[in-house]
Amino acid sequence: MTDYGPPPVDRRLPTEEARDLMTLVRELAEREIRPTAAEEEEAGRFPRDLFRLLSESGLLSLPYAEEFGGGNQPYEVYLQVLEELAAARLTVGLGVSVHTLACHALAGYGTKEQRAEHLPAMLGGGLLGAYCLSEPASGSDAASLTTRATRHGGGTSRSTGAESGGSWTIDGTKAWTTHGGVADFYTVLARTGGGGAHGITAFLVPGDAAGLTAAPPERKMGMKGSPTAQLHFDGVRVPDSRRIGEEGQGFAIALSALDSGRLGIAACAIGVAQAALDEALGYVAERRQFGRPIADFQGLRFMLADMATQVEAGRALYLTAARLRDEGRPFSKEAAMAKLFCTDTAMRVTTDAVQLLGGYGYTLDFPAERYMREAKVLQIVEGTNQIQRMVIARHLAGPETH
């Protein structure tokens, strides 16, 4: 189209296997996702069949171990797959990120028996997951959640060899649940002890559990094809074998998952920003005013240069954080930085794309307006960007004094 676009993604992929994977993803996106994205989003249709296809293609299991049906790909590769999917349709890219987040607790903290029993179906069996942390009165302050799990019988510790077993009853309401009401399983954080972060435990709850109901999906300004709903737990009983980790370990598990999940959001944001940039580039190359293409006007060229620079900077930032994660090094600060910068970049770039298209950018005939509406939510999910600034500042200057 022009020389302004980024270098081929393949240059950033470390192996031939990864390059073949990306070729598959691009072909699938162009054939199955992009052609109907605008129509499906406007109609608010959830692409469940697409997620089954992604599962069959091995794209819902990429960062997990082969032992349990995973793709054994580094995060550096997995995130670039997310970027490509989100560029085609954010509902799909973000949905894969949420599913990966929902699998994180069991994959990282479950017993060997739990992983063997559940992970193969979760990763490659056509199932779709969701993550239940936020509540109506507990968003950014996740440690104050009130959904409660009450034990019936059994003991308290599997790691010490003490008696365990029995079952749990979960009561409460979760909010802002992506895939709420359509997921096959939910990773649920519930209070099992006193107040604060140390009294929270993680559970794996089947989507068809008795007593679990979903409210009507929220009416949103964007991502209308992705259901976001409250979930009501009314005496939902789960066996202790579906408790993940130790009692009271849930908040630490949640924070660990969110560090990785923030990288997923960052990659999706760059996908949306790249799609908006590509749309703007195509338009200014063809649109003529005053007898020449508007791409010749310096003011627009400078806008495009800034947009492309921001996209490349965001991509480099999330890949740097991913490589730290792949090396087993701390990456929490870098994940927060990537989420903050990439989502702010998506908002700026999509807004500029609408501006570059002029009146056409404000119509449903072009995807720029959809990209702008979708970009906004990325500054909010997985911790608002104000929370990301708090996380980064704590790493730099230590915790706040009170």
ABEGO torsion letter per residue (X at the ends): XBAABBBBAAAABABAAAAAAAAAAAAAAAAAAAAAAAAAAAAGBBBAAAAAAAAAAGAAAAABBAAAGBAGBBAAAAAAAAAAAAAABAAAAAAAAAAAAAAAAAAAABBAAAAAAAAAAAAAAGBBBBBBABBAABBABAAABABBBBBBEEBABAAAGBBBEEBBBBBEBBBGBBGBGABABBBBBBBABBBEAAABBBBBBBAABBGBBBBBBBBBABGAABBBBBBBBBGBBBBAAABBEBBGAAAAAAAAAAAAAAAAAAAAAAAAAAAAAAAAAAAAAABBBGGBBAAABAAAAAAAAAAAAAAAAAAAAAAAAAAAAAAGBBAAAAAAAAAAAAAAAAAAAAAAAAAAAEAAAABAABAAAAAAAAAAAAAABGEBAAAAAAAAAAAAAEBBBX
